[in-house]
Amino acid sequence: MTLNFQQRLDIITTKSDSLVGFGRGIEREALRIKPDGKLSETPHPYAFGSALCHDSITTDFAESLLEFITPVAKDVHQLFDYLNDIHHYVACHLENNEALWPISMPCYVQSEENVELAQYGKSNIGTMKTTYRQGLKNRYGSMMQIISGVHYNFSLPASFWPTWSEIHQSELTGNEAQSAGYLGLIRNYFRYGWVIPYLFGASPALCKSFLQGKKSDFNFKEVGKGTIYLPYATSLRLSDLGYTNSAQSSLNICYNSVDNYIASVHKALHKKASQFEKLGIKNGDEYIQLNDNVLQIENELYASIRPKRVTKNLETPSQALNARGIEYVEIRSLDVNPFCKLGITEEQVNFLDSIFNLVCD
Protein backbone atom coordinates (compact mmCIF):
# COMPACT_ATOMS: atom_id res chain seq x y z
CA MET A 1 0.00 0.00 0.00
CA THR A 2 1.29 3.46 -0.93
CA LEU A 3 0.77 6.15 1.68
CA ASN A 4 -0.67 9.49 0.60
CA PHE A 5 0.97 12.82 1.37
CA GLN A 6 -0.99 13.45 4.57
CA GLN A 7 -0.14 9.99 5.93
CA ARG A 8 3.55 10.57 5.21
CA LEU A 9 3.39 13.98 6.84
CA ASP A 10 1.76 12.47 9.95
CA ILE A 11 4.61 9.98 10.30
CA ILE A 12 7.22 12.71 9.93
CA THR A 13 5.37 14.87 12.47
CA THR A 14 5.32 12.12 15.08
CA LYS A 15 8.98 11.27 14.45
CA SER A 16 10.39 14.74 13.89
CA ASP A 17 13.42 13.90 16.05
CA SER A 18 14.65 11.70 13.21
CA LEU A 19 15.31 14.85 11.17
CA VAL A 20 17.66 16.38 13.73
CA GLY A 21 21.37 16.25 13.06
CA PHE A 22 22.01 16.76 9.35
CA GLY A 23 25.63 16.33 8.34
CA ARG A 24 27.04 19.20 6.26
CA GLY A 25 30.38 19.87 4.63
CA ILE A 26 31.67 22.50 2.20
CA GLU A 27 34.45 22.35 -0.39
CA ARG A 28 35.19 25.84 -1.69
CA GLU A 29 37.59 26.55 -4.58
CA ALA A 30 39.40 29.84 -5.18
CA LEU A 31 42.18 30.99 -7.49
CA ARG A 32 45.21 32.77 -6.08
CA ILE A 33 45.82 36.02 -7.96
CA LYS A 34 48.60 38.60 -8.06
CA PRO A 35 48.01 42.23 -6.99
CA ASP A 36 47.37 43.20 -10.62
CA GLY A 37 44.52 40.69 -10.89
CA LYS A 38 46.41 38.16 -13.01
CA LEU A 39 46.70 34.47 -12.20
CA SER A 40 49.40 33.60 -9.67
CA GLU A 41 52.19 31.46 -11.08
CA THR A 42 53.88 30.70 -7.75
CA PRO A 43 53.91 27.25 -6.11
CA HIS A 44 51.44 26.23 -3.41
CA PRO A 45 52.54 28.28 -0.36
CA TYR A 46 54.69 26.40 2.16
CA ALA A 47 52.55 27.67 5.06
CA PHE A 48 49.57 25.70 3.74
CA GLY A 49 51.31 22.36 4.22
CA SER A 50 51.25 19.40 1.85
CA ALA A 51 48.55 19.65 -0.82
CA LEU A 52 48.51 15.84 -0.93
CA CYS A 53 47.98 15.28 2.79
CA HIS A 54 46.38 18.38 4.33
CA ASP A 55 42.81 17.79 5.52
CA SER A 56 41.57 21.37 5.07
CA ILE A 57 43.72 23.18 2.48
CA THR A 58 44.66 21.53 -0.80
CA THR A 59 44.74 22.26 -4.52
CA ASP A 60 42.42 21.18 -7.29
CA PHE A 61 43.58 21.25 -10.93
CA ALA A 62 46.33 23.86 -10.65
CA GLU A 63 48.92 25.03 -8.14
CA SER A 64 47.04 28.33 -8.01
CA LEU A 65 43.59 26.76 -7.53
CA LEU A 66 43.09 26.37 -3.79
CA GLU A 67 40.41 24.14 -2.30
CA PHE A 68 39.17 24.55 1.27
CA ILE A 69 37.53 21.53 2.91
CA THR A 70 35.54 21.73 6.14
CA PRO A 71 35.00 18.83 8.54
CA VAL A 72 31.46 17.49 8.77
CA ALA A 73 29.31 19.73 10.95
CA LYS A 74 25.88 19.07 12.47
CA ASP A 75 25.25 22.78 13.05
CA VAL A 76 25.19 25.47 10.33
CA HIS A 77 26.97 28.04 12.50
CA GLN A 78 29.68 25.54 13.32
CA LEU A 79 30.06 24.77 9.61
CA PHE A 80 30.67 28.42 8.82
CA ASP A 81 33.01 28.81 11.76
CA TYR A 82 35.12 26.02 10.23
CA LEU A 83 35.10 27.64 6.79
CA ASN A 84 35.83 31.09 8.19
CA ASP A 85 38.81 29.77 10.17
CA ILE A 86 40.29 28.19 7.03
CA HIS A 87 39.79 31.42 5.07
CA HIS A 88 41.32 33.51 7.84
CA TYR A 89 44.41 31.32 8.02
CA VAL A 90 44.86 31.38 4.23
CA ALA A 91 44.37 35.15 4.03
CA CYS A 92 47.02 35.66 6.73
CA HIS A 93 49.56 33.41 5.03
CA LEU A 94 49.22 34.26 1.35
CA GLU A 95 52.57 35.34 -0.07
CA ASN A 96 53.63 38.22 -2.36
CA ASN A 97 50.50 40.29 -1.60
CA GLU A 98 48.35 37.71 -3.36
CA ALA A 99 44.58 37.55 -2.91
CA LEU A 100 41.72 35.14 -3.63
CA TRP A 101 39.69 35.64 -6.81
CA PRO A 102 36.07 36.07 -5.64
CA ILE A 103 34.11 34.59 -8.58
CA SER A 104 33.79 31.27 -10.41
CA MET A 105 35.02 32.21 -13.88
CA PRO A 106 38.81 32.72 -13.97
CA CYS A 107 40.74 35.95 -13.74
CA TYR A 108 42.97 37.24 -16.53
CA VAL A 109 45.20 34.43 -17.85
CA GLN A 110 47.62 35.37 -20.60
CA SER A 111 48.08 31.81 -21.86
CA GLU A 112 47.03 28.30 -20.88
CA GLU A 113 50.73 27.56 -20.49
CA ASN A 114 50.74 29.95 -17.52
CA VAL A 115 48.54 27.49 -15.62
CA GLU A 116 50.87 25.25 -13.61
CA LEU A 117 49.41 21.80 -12.88
CA ALA A 118 48.97 20.91 -9.21
CA GLN A 119 52.03 19.13 -7.84
CA TYR A 120 51.75 16.41 -5.21
CA GLY A 121 55.27 15.07 -4.87
CA LYS A 122 57.07 11.99 -6.17
CA SER A 123 55.06 9.25 -4.46
CA ASN A 124 53.00 6.90 -6.64
CA ILE A 125 49.71 8.49 -5.63
CA GLY A 126 51.15 12.00 -5.98
CA THR A 127 52.47 11.25 -9.46
CA MET A 128 49.14 9.71 -10.46
CA LYS A 129 47.21 12.80 -9.33
CA THR A 130 49.40 15.13 -11.37
CA THR A 131 49.30 12.81 -14.40
CA TYR A 132 45.50 12.73 -14.16
CA ARG A 133 45.51 16.53 -14.33
CA GLN A 134 47.85 16.40 -17.31
CA GLY A 135 45.18 14.29 -18.99
CA LEU A 136 42.50 16.83 -18.12
CA LYS A 137 44.65 19.60 -19.59
CA ASN A 138 45.19 17.71 -22.84
CA ARG A 139 41.54 16.68 -23.09
CA TYR A 140 39.71 19.87 -22.21
CA GLY A 141 42.26 22.64 -21.86
CA SER A 142 43.47 24.34 -18.69
CA MET A 143 41.01 27.24 -18.81
CA MET A 144 37.99 25.04 -18.18
CA GLN A 145 39.77 23.29 -15.34
CA ILE A 146 40.49 26.46 -13.34
CA ILE A 147 36.82 27.41 -13.11
CA SER A 148 35.97 27.55 -9.40
CA GLY A 149 32.86 26.31 -7.63
CA VAL A 150 31.43 25.39 -4.26
CA HIS A 151 30.54 21.79 -3.46
CA TYR A 152 28.01 21.13 -0.71
CA ASN A 153 28.00 17.75 1.01
CA PHE A 154 24.81 16.70 2.76
CA SER A 155 23.74 13.69 4.81
CA LEU A 156 20.63 12.79 6.75
CA PRO A 157 20.97 11.34 10.28
CA ALA A 158 21.02 7.56 10.68
CA SER A 159 17.83 7.80 12.75
CA PHE A 160 15.93 9.05 9.69
CA TRP A 161 16.19 5.91 7.59
CA PRO A 162 13.80 3.68 9.61
CA THR A 163 11.31 6.55 9.25
CA TRP A 164 12.02 6.62 5.50
CA SER A 165 11.28 2.88 5.30
CA GLU A 166 7.98 3.37 7.14
CA ILE A 167 6.96 6.27 4.89
CA HIS A 168 7.68 4.22 1.78
CA GLN A 169 6.29 0.99 3.19
CA SER A 170 9.66 -0.53 2.37
CA GLU A 171 11.24 -3.66 3.82
CA LEU A 172 14.72 -2.23 3.27
CA THR A 173 16.78 -1.53 6.37
CA GLY A 174 20.24 -0.24 7.25
CA ASN A 175 22.58 0.69 4.42
CA GLU A 176 20.16 -0.62 1.79
CA ALA A 177 17.41 1.76 2.92
CA GLN A 178 19.88 4.60 3.18
CA SER A 179 21.25 4.02 -0.34
CA ALA A 180 17.76 3.71 -1.83
CA GLY A 181 16.72 6.95 -0.15
CA TYR A 182 19.74 8.88 -1.36
CA LEU A 183 19.26 7.59 -4.90
CA GLY A 184 15.66 8.79 -4.79
CA LEU A 185 16.95 12.20 -3.68
CA ILE A 186 19.43 12.21 -6.57
CA ARG A 187 16.77 11.35 -9.16
CA ASN A 188 14.54 14.13 -7.86
CA TYR A 189 17.48 16.51 -7.82
CA PHE A 190 17.97 15.91 -11.55
CA ARG A 191 14.31 16.93 -12.01
CA TYR A 192 14.30 20.03 -9.84
CA GLY A 193 17.95 20.97 -9.33
CA TRP A 194 17.71 23.70 -11.99
CA VAL A 195 16.38 25.96 -9.25
CA ILE A 196 19.86 26.19 -7.68
CA PRO A 197 21.67 27.90 -10.60
CA TYR A 198 18.46 29.84 -11.26
CA LEU A 199 18.52 31.37 -7.78
CA PHE A 200 22.23 31.26 -6.95
CA GLY A 201 23.96 31.41 -10.35
CA ALA A 202 26.65 34.07 -10.10
CA SER A 203 28.73 33.82 -13.26
CA PRO A 204 27.01 35.83 -16.01
CA ALA A 205 30.31 37.43 -17.11
CA LEU A 206 33.90 36.42 -17.79
CA CYS A 207 37.27 37.79 -18.79
CA LYS A 208 37.87 37.62 -22.55
CA SER A 209 41.15 35.85 -21.88
CA PHE A 210 39.06 32.78 -20.95
CA LEU A 211 38.31 32.24 -24.64
CA GLN A 212 42.03 32.35 -25.51
CA GLY A 213 41.17 33.92 -28.86
CA LYS A 214 38.63 31.26 -29.82
CA LYS A 215 35.30 32.25 -31.30
CA SER A 216 32.11 31.57 -29.37
CA ASP A 217 28.53 31.04 -30.54
CA PHE A 218 27.31 33.09 -27.59
CA ASN A 219 26.18 36.63 -28.41
CA PHE A 220 28.33 38.30 -25.77
CA LYS A 221 28.20 41.98 -24.91
CA GLU A 222 31.28 43.80 -23.64
CA VAL A 223 31.69 46.03 -20.63
CA GLY A 224 34.78 47.73 -19.29
CA LYS A 225 38.20 46.54 -20.37
CA GLY A 226 37.95 42.95 -21.53
CA THR A 227 34.87 41.73 -19.65
CA ILE A 228 32.14 40.05 -21.69
CA TYR A 229 28.71 38.94 -20.47
CA LEU A 230 25.32 37.64 -21.46
CA PRO A 231 22.47 39.93 -20.30
CA TYR A 232 20.21 37.12 -19.04
CA ALA A 233 22.83 34.55 -18.04
CA THR A 234 22.88 33.12 -14.53
CA SER A 235 25.73 30.60 -14.63
CA LEU A 236 28.20 30.54 -17.51
CA ARG A 237 30.14 28.12 -15.33
CA LEU A 238 27.43 25.51 -15.97
CA SER A 239 26.91 26.40 -19.63
CA ASP A 240 28.38 24.69 -22.69
CA LEU A 241 31.20 27.20 -22.41
CA GLY A 242 31.95 26.25 -18.83
CA TYR A 243 32.63 23.11 -16.83
CA THR A 244 31.17 20.53 -19.20
CA ASN A 245 32.26 17.44 -21.11
CA SER A 246 30.51 16.55 -24.37
CA ALA A 247 32.22 13.14 -24.44
CA GLN A 248 30.14 12.15 -21.39
CA SER A 249 26.77 13.08 -22.89
CA SER A 250 26.04 9.51 -24.01
CA LEU A 251 27.18 7.67 -20.88
CA ASN A 252 23.67 7.14 -19.47
CA ILE A 253 24.74 6.82 -15.85
CA CYS A 254 21.96 4.95 -14.04
CA TYR A 255 20.77 5.98 -10.57
CA ASN A 256 18.11 3.30 -10.01
CA SER A 257 20.26 1.29 -7.59
CA VAL A 258 23.81 1.24 -6.25
CA ASP A 259 24.58 -1.78 -8.43
CA ASN A 260 23.23 -0.01 -11.53
CA TYR A 261 25.22 3.12 -10.74
CA ILE A 262 28.48 1.25 -10.19
CA ALA A 263 27.98 -0.84 -13.34
CA SER A 264 27.33 2.23 -15.51
CA VAL A 265 30.36 4.06 -14.07
CA HIS A 266 32.58 1.02 -14.67
CA LYS A 267 31.31 0.84 -18.24
CA ALA A 268 32.33 4.47 -18.75
CA LEU A 269 35.74 3.77 -17.22
CA HIS A 270 36.39 1.15 -19.90
CA LYS A 271 34.68 2.84 -22.85
CA LYS A 272 37.10 4.07 -25.51
CA ALA A 273 36.82 7.66 -26.78
CA SER A 274 38.09 8.29 -30.29
CA GLN A 275 39.05 11.91 -29.56
CA PHE A 276 41.15 10.79 -26.59
CA GLU A 277 42.68 7.83 -28.44
CA LYS A 278 44.13 10.33 -30.93
CA LEU A 279 46.03 12.01 -28.09
CA GLY A 280 47.88 8.84 -27.20
CA ILE A 281 48.87 7.87 -23.69
CA LYS A 282 52.61 8.60 -23.61
CA ASN A 283 55.04 10.78 -25.52
CA GLY A 284 58.37 9.13 -24.88
CA ASP A 285 58.64 8.83 -21.09
CA GLU A 286 56.05 11.54 -20.43
CA TYR A 287 52.40 10.69 -19.82
CA ILE A 288 49.81 12.55 -21.87
CA GLN A 289 46.90 11.06 -19.92
CA LEU A 290 46.27 8.07 -17.64
CA ASN A 291 44.37 6.21 -20.39
CA ASP A 292 42.29 6.94 -23.49
CA ASN A 293 38.88 5.99 -22.10
CA VAL A 294 35.94 8.39 -21.67
CA LEU A 295 36.87 8.62 -18.00
CA GLN A 296 40.44 8.34 -16.78
CA ILE A 297 39.19 7.80 -13.22
CA GLU A 298 35.80 8.12 -11.53
CA ASN A 299 36.45 11.71 -10.44
CA GLU A 300 36.29 12.79 -14.08
CA LEU A 301 32.55 12.09 -14.18
CA TYR A 302 31.02 15.57 -14.36
CA ALA A 303 27.62 15.57 -12.68
CA SER A 304 25.68 18.18 -10.75
CA ILE A 305 25.21 15.68 -7.90
CA ARG A 306 27.12 12.55 -6.88
CA PRO A 307 26.48 9.68 -4.44
CA LYS A 308 29.43 9.49 -2.06
CA ARG A 309 31.03 7.38 0.65
CA VAL A 310 34.23 8.17 2.54
CA THR A 311 36.89 5.88 1.08
CA LYS A 312 39.43 3.81 2.96
CA ASN A 313 43.11 3.65 2.02
CA LEU A 314 43.61 2.56 -1.64
CA GLU A 315 39.84 2.17 -2.10
CA THR A 316 38.08 3.65 -5.17
CA PRO A 317 34.76 5.53 -4.79
CA SER A 318 32.86 2.64 -6.41
CA GLN A 319 34.48 0.08 -4.16
CA ALA A 320 33.43 2.12 -1.13
CA LEU A 321 29.84 2.40 -2.39
CA ASN A 322 29.70 -1.30 -3.21
CA ALA A 323 31.01 -2.30 0.23
CA ARG A 324 29.08 0.08 2.48
CA GLY A 325 26.46 1.93 0.44
CA ILE A 326 25.85 5.67 0.03
CA GLU A 327 26.84 7.84 2.99
CA TYR A 328 26.06 11.33 1.66
CA VAL A 329 25.47 13.32 -1.53
CA GLU A 330 27.71 15.97 -3.06
CA ILE A 331 26.05 18.94 -4.76
CA ARG A 332 28.28 20.48 -7.43
CA SER A 333 26.10 23.14 -9.08
CA LEU A 334 26.86 26.12 -6.84
CA ASP A 335 28.78 29.06 -8.25
CA VAL A 336 31.10 30.94 -5.93
CA ASN A 337 29.01 33.69 -4.35
CA PRO A 338 30.96 36.94 -5.00
CA PHE A 339 28.94 38.90 -2.45
CA CYS A 340 30.35 37.10 0.58
CA LYS A 341 33.96 36.39 1.52
CA LEU A 342 33.40 32.65 2.07
CA GLY A 343 31.80 32.05 -1.35
CA ILE A 344 28.55 30.76 0.17
CA THR A 345 26.12 32.07 2.79
CA GLU A 346 24.20 30.48 5.64
CA GLU A 347 21.00 31.47 3.83
CA GLN A 348 22.04 29.35 0.85
CA VAL A 349 22.80 26.37 3.08
CA ASN A 350 19.44 26.64 4.83
CA PHE A 351 17.73 26.74 1.44
CA LEU A 352 19.64 23.68 0.24
CA ASP A 353 18.70 21.77 3.39
CA SER A 354 15.03 22.58 2.73
CA ILE A 355 15.32 21.48 -0.90
CA PHE A 356 16.89 18.16 0.10
CA ASN A 357 14.08 17.46 2.54
CA LEU A 358 11.52 18.15 -0.19
CA VAL A 359 13.18 16.00 -2.84
CA CYS A 360 14.07 13.07 -0.56
CA ASP A 361 11.97 10.48 -2.42
Sequence and secondary structure as in RCSB ss.txt:
>XXXX:A:sequence
MTLNFQQRLDIITTKSDSLVGFGRGIEREALRIKPDGKLSETPHPYAFGSALCHDSITTDFAESLLEFITPVAKD
VHQLFDYLNDIHHYVACHLENNEALWPISMPCYVQSEENVELAQYGKSNIGTMKTTYRQGLKNRYGSMMQIISGV
HYNFSLPASFWPTWSEIHQSELTGNEAQSAGYLGLIRNYFRYGWVIPYLFGASPALCKSFLQGKKSDFNFKEVGK
GTIYLPYATSLRLSDLGYTNSAQSSLNICYNSVDNYIASVHKALHKKASQFEKLGIKNGDEYIQLNDNVLQIENE
LYASIRPKRVTKNLETPSQALNARGIEYVEIRSLDVNPFCKLGITEEQVNFLDSIFNLVCD
>XXXX:A:secstr
    HHHHHHHHHHTGGGG   EEEEEEEEEEE TTSBB  S   GGG  TTT SSEEESSBTTEEEEE   BSS
HHHHHHHHHHHHHHHHHH STT EE  SSS  B S GGG  B    SSHHHHHHHHHHHHHHHHH HHHHT   E
EEEEE  TTHHHHHHHHTT    HHHHHHHHHHHHHHHHHHHTTHHHHHH  BSEEEGGGGTT   SS  EEETT
TEEE TT SBGGGSTTSS  GGGTT     SSHHHHHHHHHHHHT B HHHHTT SEETTEES S SBS SSGGG
   SEEEE    TT  HHHHHHHH   EEEEEEE   TTSTTSS HHHHHHHHHHHHHH  
